[in-house]
Amino acid sequence: MILQKVFMRAGPDPDFPYLYEHDSFFYGDPEDWDGDIIGIGGNLSPGMLLSAYEQGIFPWYNPGDPVIWHSPDPRCVIFPGKLHISSSMQKILKNRTFEIKFNTDFTGVIEACAQTKRSGQNGTWISNDIIAGYTELYRLGWAHSAEAWQDGLLVGGCYGVSLGRAFFGESMFSRKSNASKAAFLSLAKLLFDNGLVFIDCQVPTEHLLSLGGEELSRKNFLALLKKHRVSRHSLLP
């Protein structure tokens, strides 16, 4: 049985069954969750990942660790009408400083996110296993990328998972100032215009709060998921 907090081999467990996109996995009763880490083990197959997002959980672990499943408390969420686009960013978007595209180079985006150095981190949590798992979700139509292009080059972007009327943001990168913001804000506006209820930004940060994010307790976040019945269809083509 996986999801026990014990020592396990690094990365996905090769002995754990592969779950296809319409398979489900139950991560346990939230009343029994103790802390942000819900469990350890399993793999990054489509059914495992989609089941996690449906239950308010996502994988986050360092190279050398087994797969670790998180559900942080509090959670950062952006709602329609709360998205904040500064006057400087409005000008950038209006002037089309970047050409914004969707789902034209998912691999380029996730690999760039993996290569981006981040303050306070010695390496990246976006391992080859993570790249493979989410690229498969992209192939199946569940993961999506927003991209900022300039002079034919990919200079910023973000990616995440779309389930029903919820979008779960994963990571972003920028090679030009404001490129990742332009991609993310364009994606958020498109999704909200198409009926999205919320964007899950996972762990609250000053940057995300400046974009309109707000903190929800895990209990309220899980109630939000339940209320809107996050389901396996996407608002993005």
C-alpha positions as CSV (number, residue, x, y, z in Angstrom):
1,M,0.0,0.0,0.0
2,I,1.4,3.4,-1.0
3,L,1.0,6.7,0.7
4,Q,2.6,5.7,4.0
5,K,5.2,8.1,5.3
6,V,8.1,5.6,5.3
7,F,11.4,5.4,3.4
8,M,10.9,4.5,-0.2
9,R,12.9,4.5,-3.4
10,A,13.5,7.7,-5.3
11,G,11.1,8.9,-7.9
12,P,8.0,7.1,-9.1
13,D,7.6,3.5,-7.9
14,P,8.0,1.2,-10.9
15,D,6.0,-1.5,-9.1
16,F,3.0,0.6,-8.6
17,P,0.2,0.0,-11.1
18,Y,-0.1,2.4,-14.1
19,L,-3.4,4.3,-13.9
20,Y,-4.9,5.4,-17.1
21,E,-6.7,8.8,-17.5
22,H,-10.1,7.4,-16.5
23,D,-8.8,5.3,-13.6
24,S,-9.2,6.7,-10.1
25,F,-7.2,6.6,-6.9
26,F,-8.5,7.6,-3.4
27,Y,-6.0,9.5,-1.3
28,G,-7.9,9.2,1.9
29,D,-10.3,11.1,4.0
30,P,-9.1,14.7,4.5
31,E,-10.2,14.5,8.1
32,D,-7.3,12.1,8.5
33,W,-4.7,14.3,6.8
34,D,-2.0,15.4,9.2
35,G,0.0,18.4,7.8
36,D,0.6,19.4,4.2
37,I,2.1,16.1,3.1
38,I,-0.7,13.7,2.3
39,G,1.3,10.7,1.4
40,I,4.4,9.3,-0.3
41,G,4.8,6.9,-3.1
42,G,3.0,5.8,-6.3
43,N,3.7,7.2,-9.7
44,L,2.9,10.0,-12.1
45,S,0.6,8.1,-14.4
46,P,-2.4,10.1,-15.8
47,G,-5.0,8.5,-13.5
48,M,-2.8,9.1,-10.4
49,L,-2.3,12.8,-11.3
50,L,-5.9,13.6,-12.3
51,S,-7.2,11.9,-9.1
52,A,-4.8,14.0,-7.1
53,Y,-6.0,17.3,-8.6
54,E,-9.7,16.3,-8.1
55,Q,-8.9,15.8,-4.4
56,G,-6.9,19.0,-3.9
57,I,-3.5,17.3,-4.0
58,F,-0.4,17.7,-6.3
59,P,3.1,16.1,-6.4
60,W,6.0,18.1,-5.2
61,Y,9.4,16.6,-4.4
62,N,13.1,17.0,-4.8
63,P,15.3,14.7,-6.9
64,G,16.4,11.7,-4.9
65,D,13.0,11.6,-3.0
66,P,10.1,9.4,-3.7
67,V,6.9,11.1,-5.1
68,I,5.5,13.3,-2.3
69,W,1.9,14.4,-2.5
70,H,0.9,17.8,-1.0
71,S,-2.2,19.6,-0.1
72,P,-1.0,22.9,1.5
73,D,-2.9,24.8,4.2
74,P,-3.5,27.6,3.4
75,R,-4.0,27.5,-0.4
76,C,-3.7,30.4,-2.8
77,V,-6.6,30.9,-5.2
78,I,-7.5,33.5,-7.8
79,F,-11.2,34.2,-8.5
80,P,-12.9,36.0,-11.5
81,G,-13.0,39.7,-10.8
82,K,-10.1,39.5,-8.4
83,L,-7.4,39.1,-11.0
84,H,-5.2,42.2,-10.8
85,I,-3.6,43.5,-13.9
86,S,-1.4,46.6,-13.2
87,S,-1.5,49.6,-15.4
88,S,2.0,48.8,-16.7
89,M,1.0,45.2,-17.5
90,Q,-2.2,46.5,-19.2
91,K,0.0,48.6,-21.4
92,I,2.3,45.7,-22.2
93,L,-0.7,43.5,-23.2
94,K,-2.3,46.3,-25.2
95,N,0.8,47.1,-27.1
96,R,1.4,43.4,-27.8
97,T,4.9,43.5,-26.5
98,F,4.7,39.7,-26.6
99,E,2.9,37.4,-29.0
100,I,0.8,35.1,-26.7
101,K,0.1,31.6,-27.8
102,F,-1.5,28.6,-26.2
103,N,-0.4,24.9,-26.4
104,T,2.1,25.4,-29.2
105,D,5.2,24.4,-27.3
106,F,4.3,22.7,-24.1
107,T,7.6,20.8,-24.0
108,G,9.5,24.1,-24.4
109,V,7.6,25.7,-21.5
110,I,8.0,22.8,-19.0
111,E,11.6,22.3,-19.8
112,A,12.3,26.1,-19.4
113,C,10.5,26.0,-16.1
114,A,12.8,23.2,-15.0
115,Q,15.9,25.1,-16.1
116,T,14.9,28.3,-14.3
117,K,17.0,29.1,-11.2
118,R,14.8,30.2,-8.3
119,S,15.7,32.1,-5.2
120,G,16.3,29.8,-2.2
121,Q,16.4,26.7,-4.3
122,N,19.6,24.7,-5.1
123,G,18.0,22.9,-8.0
124,T,14.6,22.1,-9.6
125,W,11.7,19.9,-8.5
126,I,10.7,19.6,-12.1
127,S,12.6,16.3,-12.8
128,N,12.5,14.3,-16.0
129,D,9.8,12.2,-14.4
130,I,7.7,15.3,-13.8
131,I,8.3,16.4,-17.3
132,A,7.3,13.0,-18.7
133,G,4.1,12.8,-16.5
134,Y,2.8,16.2,-17.4
135,T,3.7,15.9,-21.1
136,E,1.6,12.8,-21.2
137,L,-1.3,14.8,-19.6
138,Y,-0.7,17.4,-22.3
139,R,-0.9,14.8,-25.0
140,L,-4.2,13.6,-23.5
141,G,-5.6,17.1,-23.3
142,W,-5.5,17.8,-19.6
143,A,-2.3,19.9,-19.3
144,H,-1.9,23.2,-21.1
145,S,0.7,25.9,-21.7
146,A,0.5,29.6,-22.2
147,E,3.5,31.1,-24.0
148,A,5.0,34.5,-24.6
149,W,7.0,34.8,-27.8
150,Q,9.2,37.7,-29.0
151,D,11.1,37.8,-32.4
152,G,10.2,34.1,-32.9
153,L,11.7,33.0,-29.5
154,L,9.9,31.5,-26.5
155,V,10.7,34.1,-23.8
156,G,8.2,33.2,-21.1
157,G,5.3,31.0,-20.2
158,C,3.4,28.9,-17.7
159,Y,1.7,25.5,-17.6
160,G,-0.9,23.7,-15.5
161,V,-3.8,21.3,-15.5
162,S,-7.4,22.1,-16.5
163,L,-10.2,20.1,-14.9
164,G,-13.8,21.3,-15.5
165,R,-14.1,24.9,-14.3
166,A,-10.9,24.8,-12.4
167,F,-7.3,25.4,-13.5
168,F,-4.4,24.3,-11.4
169,G,-1.3,26.3,-12.1
170,E,2.1,24.5,-11.8
171,S,5.0,26.7,-12.8
172,M,6.2,29.6,-14.9
173,F,9.4,31.0,-16.3
174,S,10.6,34.3,-17.8
175,R,13.6,35.1,-20.1
176,K,12.4,38.6,-20.6
177,S,11.0,41.0,-18.0
178,N,7.2,40.5,-17.6
179,A,7.0,37.7,-20.2
180,S,5.7,35.1,-17.7
181,K,3.2,37.6,-16.3
182,A,1.9,38.4,-19.8
183,A,1.4,34.7,-20.5
184,F,-0.3,33.9,-17.2
185,L,-2.6,37.0,-17.3
186,S,-3.6,36.2,-20.9
187,L,-4.4,32.6,-19.9
188,A,-6.3,33.7,-16.8
189,K,-8.4,36.2,-18.8
190,L,-9.2,33.6,-21.5
191,L,-10.2,31.0,-18.9
192,F,-12.3,33.4,-16.8
193,D,-14.1,34.7,-20.0
194,N,-15.0,31.0,-20.7
195,G,-16.5,30.4,-17.3
196,L,-13.6,29.3,-15.1
197,V,-14.5,29.5,-11.4
198,F,-11.0,29.7,-10.0
199,I,-7.3,29.3,-10.6
200,D,-5.4,27.2,-8.0
201,C,-2.0,28.8,-7.4
202,Q,-1.0,26.2,-4.7
203,V,1.3,27.9,-2.1
204,P,0.7,31.6,-1.4
205,T,3.6,33.9,-2.4
206,E,3.9,37.7,-2.4
207,H,4.0,37.5,-6.2
208,L,0.8,35.5,-6.6
209,L,-1.0,37.7,-4.0
210,S,0.0,40.7,-6.1
211,L,-1.8,39.2,-9.1
212,G,-5.0,38.9,-7.1
213,G,-4.5,35.7,-5.3
214,E,-6.1,35.2,-1.9
215,E,-5.6,32.6,0.8
216,L,-8.1,29.9,1.6
217,S,-7.9,27.3,4.4
218,R,-7.5,23.8,3.1
219,K,-11.0,23.0,4.4
220,N,-12.5,25.8,2.4
221,F,-10.5,25.0,-0.7
222,L,-11.7,21.4,-0.6
223,A,-15.3,22.6,-0.1
224,L,-14.7,24.8,-3.2
225,L,-13.7,21.8,-5.2
226,K,-16.7,19.8,-4.0
227,K,-19.1,22.6,-4.7
228,H,-18.1,23.1,-8.3
229,R,-17.6,19.3,-8.8
230,V,-14.3,19.5,-10.5
231,S,-14.6,17.0,-13.4
232,R,-12.5,15.6,-16.1
233,H,-13.2,17.9,-19.0
234,S,-11.3,21.0,-20.0
235,L,-12.3,24.6,-20.9
236,L,-9.3,24.8,-23.3
237,P,-9.0,23.0,-26.6
